[in-house]
Amino acid sequence: MKLTLLSLRGAMTAGLLVGFGAAPAVAGTCPAGKAGIDVMKPSDAPASGVTDTVLSSIDLAKEPVAVDGRMLRLRRLTVAPGGVVPYHSHGNRPAIIHVVSGTITEYASTCAVPIVHKAGESVAELNKTSHWWRNTGKVPVVLLASDFFPVDGDPKAM
């Protein structure tokens, strides 16, 4: 990879800011001082305006990692304007979400304020994560979701 003087200078500046405690804000994360456990109330809003398509899956018991009862699954979710991905937990199913297009708002149990996710951002959903999402914009949002899904789990689980 070729480094230019400008990119090197930017990297050094970012490193200095982190070193002095003035870390830049990271888009799509809970703001400083707003994180906690169960600080956002759950929602009972049902799923609406969401198309969930399984693109591919791998039975991990049949792979060298030999993880019985789990699959690696990749899905595409399209969330219409006003659409809701209902409240759910990742206690038994870690996942990574990538926002392909649009902007979507996450309401996570681990953050006291809503978190806005924009195209190009990825989010790790860990075992402490319970949340729901809403498209508050005017265009559909496309998400790619990969998860470590139980083979016997509900295939409609968001």
C-alpha positions in Angstrom: 0.0 0.0 0.0 1.4 3.4 -0.9 1.3 6.0 1.8 1.1 9.7 0.8 2.3 12.5 3.0 -1.3 13.6 3.6 -2.5 10.1 4.7 0.6 9.7 6.9 0.0 13.1 8.5 -3.7 12.2 9.0 -2.8 8.9 10.7 -0.3 10.7 12.9 -2.8 13.3 13.9 -5.4 10.6 14.8 -2.8 8.7 16.8 -1.9 11.9 18.7 -5.5 12.7 19.5 -6.1 9.2 20.8 -2.9 9.4 22.8 -4.1 12.6 24.5 -7.6 11.2 25.2 -9.3 13.3 22.5 -10.3 10.2 20.4 -12.4 11.0 17.4 -16.1 10.0 17.5 -16.8 6.8 15.7 -19.9 6.8 13.5 -22.5 4.3 14.4 -21.5 3.7 18.0 -23.0 4.7 21.3 -21.8 8.1 22.4 -19.5 8.4 25.4 -21.3 8.3 28.7 -24.5 6.8 27.2 -23.6 3.1 27.3 -24.8 0.7 30.0 -26.8 -2.4 30.5 -30.5 -2.3 29.8 -30.6 1.5 29.5 -33.0 1.5 26.5 -36.4 0.0 27.0 -37.5 -2.7 24.6 -40.1 -2.1 21.9 -43.2 -4.3 21.2 -43.4 -2.9 17.6 -43.9 -5.8 15.3 -41.8 -6.4 12.2 -43.1 -4.3 9.3 -41.8 -3.3 5.9 -38.8 -5.8 6.1 -37.8 -8.3 3.5 -35.4 -10.9 4.8 -33.6 -13.1 2.3 -31.1 -15.8 3.2 -28.4 -15.5 0.6 -26.2 -18.4 1.8 -25.5 -20.6 4.8 -22.8 -23.1 5.9 -23.4 -26.0 8.3 -20.4 -25.5 10.5 -20.5 -29.1 11.8 -19.4 -30.2 8.4 -16.5 -27.8 8.2 -13.0 -28.1 9.8 -14.1 -25.9 12.7 -16.7 -28.7 13.6 -19.1 -26.5 15.5 -22.2 -28.7 16.0 -25.6 -27.2 15.8 -24.5 -23.9 14.3 -24.5 -22.4 10.8 -22.8 -19.3 9.4 -25.6 -17.5 7.7 -25.7 -14.4 5.4 -28.9 -12.5 4.8 -30.0 -9.4 3.0 -32.6 -7.3 4.8 -34.4 -4.5 3.0 -36.2 -2.1 5.3 -38.8 0.1 3.7 -39.2 3.7 4.9 -41.0 3.5 8.3 -40.1 -0.2 8.5 -39.2 -1.9 11.7 -36.8 -4.8 12.5 -38.5 -6.0 15.8 -36.8 -6.2 19.2 -34.6 -9.2 19.5 -31.6 -10.5 21.4 -28.2 -11.7 20.3 -27.6 -13.6 23.6 -27.3 -16.8 21.6 -26.4 -15.5 18.2 -23.6 -13.1 17.5 -23.9 -11.2 14.3 -22.3 -8.5 12.1 -24.5 -6.1 10.2 -23.3 -4.1 7.3 -25.3 -1.1 6.0 -25.1 -1.3 2.2 -27.3 1.7 1.5 -29.5 4.2 3.3 -29.5 5.2 6.9 -31.2 3.3 9.8 -31.6 4.0 13.5 -30.9 1.3 16.1 -32.5 1.3 19.6 -30.1 -0.8 21.7 -30.5 -2.0 25.2 -26.9 -1.0 25.8 -27.2 2.6 24.8 -29.4 5.3 26.3 -29.9 7.1 23.0 -30.7 5.9 19.5 -27.7 5.1 17.3 -27.7 6.1 13.6 -26.0 3.8 11.1 -25.1 5.0 7.6 -24.2 3.3 4.4 -20.7 1.7 4.6 -20.8 1.1 8.4 -20.6 -2.3 10.0 -21.9 -3.2 13.5 -20.9 -6.1 15.7 -23.9 -7.5 17.6 -22.7 -9.3 20.7 -24.2 -11.4 23.4 -25.2 -8.3 25.5 -27.1 -6.8 22.6 -30.9 -6.7 22.5 -32.3 -4.1 20.1 -34.6 -3.1 17.4 -34.1 -1.0 14.3 -36.3 1.6 12.4 -35.9 3.2 9.0 -36.8 6.8 9.7 -35.7 7.9 6.2 -37.5 8.3 2.9 -35.6 5.5 1.0 -35.3 1.8 1.6 -32.3 0.6 3.6 -30.3 -2.5 2.6 -28.4 -4.4 5.2 -26.2 -7.5 5.0 -26.4 -9.6 8.1 -24.1 -12.5 8.9 -24.7 -14.5 12.0 -23.7 -17.6 13.9 -27.2 -19.1 13.8 -28.4 -22.2 15.7 -29.3 -24.9 13.2 -32.6 -25.6 15.1 -33.3 -21.8 15.5 -36.4 -20.1 14.1 -35.4 -19.2 10.5 -37.6 -16.1 10.7 -35.6 -14.7 13.7 -34.4 -11.2 12.8 
